[in-house]
Amino acid sequence: MTPDIAIALGILAIGFILFVTETFTLDVTALVLLSILFLLGYLSPLEAVSGFSNPAVITIAFLFVLSHALQKTGVLEYLVVRINRLASKSQALGTAVYL
């Protein structure tokens, strides 16, 4: 086994442990691992950013930002209270609201 393979496997193992234990948020862990692989020369600049060209990645990133903003402003808490009030009136209405 060459040193390059050992280093790459070590980074992979550390990444796996960080993902499983969720020491950091999953997005932070993924970006840190991507940065490490790029800085050590295992990924070219084109390879490092190629995943961001996928519209699904941009959509998920936007949803992270949007959900954080809704949580910080208190809009989600307000909506949960209103939905729970509606749901407490009848079981059928509650089921419809949650669906």
C-alpha positions in Angstrom: 0.0 0.0 0.0 1.4 3.4 -1.0 1.4 6.3 1.3 -1.1 8.1 -0.9 -3.6 5.2 -0.6 -3.0 5.1 3.2 -3.7 8.9 3.5 -6.8 8.7 1.4 -8.1 5.7 3.4 -7.4 7.6 6.6 -9.3 10.6 5.4 -12.2 8.3 4.3 -12.2 6.6 7.8 -12.2 10.0 9.6 -15.0 11.2 7.4 -17.0 8.1 8.0 -16.6 8.5 11.8 -17.6 12.2 11.6 -20.6 11.4 9.5 -21.8 8.6 11.9 -21.2 10.5 15.1 -22.4 13.8 13.7 -19.7 15.7 15.6 -20.3 18.5 13.1 -23.3 19.0 10.9 -23.2 16.8 7.8 -22.8 19.7 5.4 -19.8 21.1 7.3 -18.2 17.6 7.5 -18.7 17.1 3.8 -17.2 20.5 2.9 -14.2 20.0 5.2 -13.4 16.6 3.7 -13.7 18.0 0.2 -11.4 20.9 1.2 -8.8 18.5 2.7 -8.8 16.3 -0.4 -8.4 19.3 -2.6 -5.6 20.9 -0.5 -3.7 17.6 -0.4 -3.9 17.3 -4.2 -6.2 14.3 -4.4 -8.8 16.4 -6.3 -8.3 18.9 -9.0 -10.2 22.2 -8.8 -12.6 21.0 -11.5 -13.3 17.8 -9.6 -13.7 19.6 -6.3 -16.5 21.9 -7.6 -18.1 19.6 -10.2 -20.8 18.5 -7.7 -22.0 22.0 -7.3 -23.1 22.1 -10.9 -25.9 19.7 -10.2 -29.2 21.5 -9.7 -30.1 19.1 -6.9 -27.2 20.3 -4.8 -28.1 23.9 -5.3 -31.7 23.1 -4.3 -30.7 21.3 -1.1 -28.3 24.2 -0.2 -31.2 26.7 -0.7 -33.5 24.6 1.4 -30.9 24.6 4.2 -30.7 28.4 4.1 -34.5 28.8 3.9 -35.2 26.4 6.8 -32.6 28.1 9.0 -34.1 31.5 8.2 -37.7 30.3 9.0 -36.5 28.8 12.2 -34.6 31.9 13.3 -37.5 34.3 12.6 -40.0 32.2 14.5 -42.3 31.5 11.5 -42.0 27.8 12.0 -43.1 28.0 15.6 -46.1 30.1 14.7 -47.1 27.7 12.0 -46.8 24.7 14.3 -49.0 26.4 16.9 -51.7 27.3 14.2 -51.6 23.8 12.7 -51.9 22.1 16.1 -55.0 24.3 16.9 -56.5 23.2 13.6 -55.7 19.6 14.2 -57.1 19.6 17.7 -60.6 20.5 16.4 -61.2 17.1 14.7 -59.2 14.0 13.9 -60.1 14.1 10.2 -59.0 17.8 9.9 -55.8 17.0 11.8 -55.0 14.2 9.5 -55.7 16.4 6.4 -53.5 19.2 7.8 -50.6 17.0 8.5 -50.8 15.4 5.1 
